[in-house]
Amino acid sequence: MSTDPPVGIHDLNFATTSLVLTHDELARHTGANPAKYRHGIGQTSMSIPAADEDIVTLAANAAAPVIGRHGTDGIRTLLFATESGIDQSKAAGVYVHRLLGLHRNVRVVELKQACYGATAALQLARALVLTDPDQQVLVLASDIARYDLDSPGEATQGAAAAALLIAARPAIAVLNTPSGLYTRDVMDFWRPTYRSTPLVDGKKSVDTYLEALTATWHDYRARGGLPFEKLRALCYHQPFTRMAHKAHHHLLKTVGTTPTSQAVIEAIGATTGYNEAIGNSYTASVHLALASLLDSDAPLDGETIGLFSYGSGSVAEFLTATVVPGYRTALRTGAHRRGITDRTPLTYDAYRALHGRLLPTDGREHLLPHQTDGTYRLAGVNAHQRLYTATPDRSSQAPCEDQYDEPRRNEVRAAHSREATGHERLAQHGRPGFPPTRSG
Ligand code: HMG
């Protein structure tokens, strides 16, 4: 009999961008039938990052409330999973470490394997907590899914970050063993380091996703995993939410059950709400599915949930989590919903202008317009360095400057004061360049 304490998700919060493009607005300009987006791929809108939002600001915004509730003392490791990396060497989590005011005695590392990276992070976190149940691991999954304009992938963009605090005796869900694993070298979706958008074979990616689902399920069962009937619901990686429908239909056939629409809806219906509105958030997507399920009306105390994580390329894992009785008191349902409803809708033209924007690479100082509604923002770049700040009027929540050395602190203060002048201008003229529309 194991004496290990249960380990799992003690807190879960996500943050998305300040801007959104609806699929109706997209359809008006691409000429696609809106029903294709709504029903064919199962999306209603997609989060679009503002000029001063990136994977670091999204992750810091997701993690700050977790730190606000639990403090920093227990955290010994920060694992940052992303496939939208901003540096070939430095881990994005190191910026977040400073922005959140984490202790110096913390290890920080970045993990990558397409959308699968955060699941590897969860398993590493679980193992670390088992070696010392007094320590906690902050897992951050943060991504911006950005495809070429006018490509088939364009309608499946999105962006979000999920923050998961992994601890012994968790308040929300226990991560179980065994899990089912699968890796196969396949070119279904990839992004060479010289490209800002991925190359993708859409049809192949759907097929390899389903192939990996079957394989992980068989491995999970062969290792003593629960029979299918014991799983109350399934959270799939959702590059677009229709994919979860396809996946569950496929799994029902794999386990020898006749797939019906009702069986699919019962298993996944409550998991798609957030992803329908946010779009693909790569590493965060399966956790947004879990958040959507937990935040729903479904009573889940003591229930076991299946989670399927797929990262193109490809690596996949099927695992389960058992919801802790009383979990609702630890949820952040209101904040999650506000994060979605409070986004500012973009016109198609404004979206295209934002899409084409890349950070200057000339090494000179460039300050960015203040567009984000989040606490943390990318104020600009200078000397090939990203300058992150906390929004001045929210800085009481944001211990961001504490760990700057003096020259860097002065640099950021200077950026703040230039930014304050920009704010005054914005107060008179509104957000620069992005006429919002409520028509979508
Ligand atoms: P497409 O060419 O835009 O769409 O590509 P389509 O023509 O295949 O239509 C899509 C669906 O809409 C079809 O349904 C149509 O019938 C339906 P299906 O046959 O698939 O069931 N449809 C309509 N439905 C109702 N009313 C209508 C109508 N018209 C058509 N009027 C595709 C779609 C997903 C391939 C494309 O968007 C794409 O390439 N996306 C990016 C790749 C992707 O998301 N792949 C998913 C699996 S791989 C994965 O999950 C990993 C990933 O997250 C990356 C990572 O791991 O890092 C992507």
Boltz pocket constraint, residues with backbone or C-beta under 6 A from the ligand:
constraints:
  - pocket:
      binder: B
      contacts: [[A, 33], [A, 35], [A, 36], [A, 37], [A, 39], [A, 40], [A, 41], [A, 83], [A, 113], [A, 114], [A, 115], [A, 116], [A, 152], [A, 153], [A, 154], [A, 155], [A, 156], [A, 189], [A, 200], [A, 201], [A, 202], [A, 203], [A, 205], [A, 206], [A, 209], [A, 237], [A, 238], [A, 239], [A, 240], [A, 243], [A, 280], [A, 282], [A, 310], [A, 311], [A, 312]]
      max_distance: 6.0
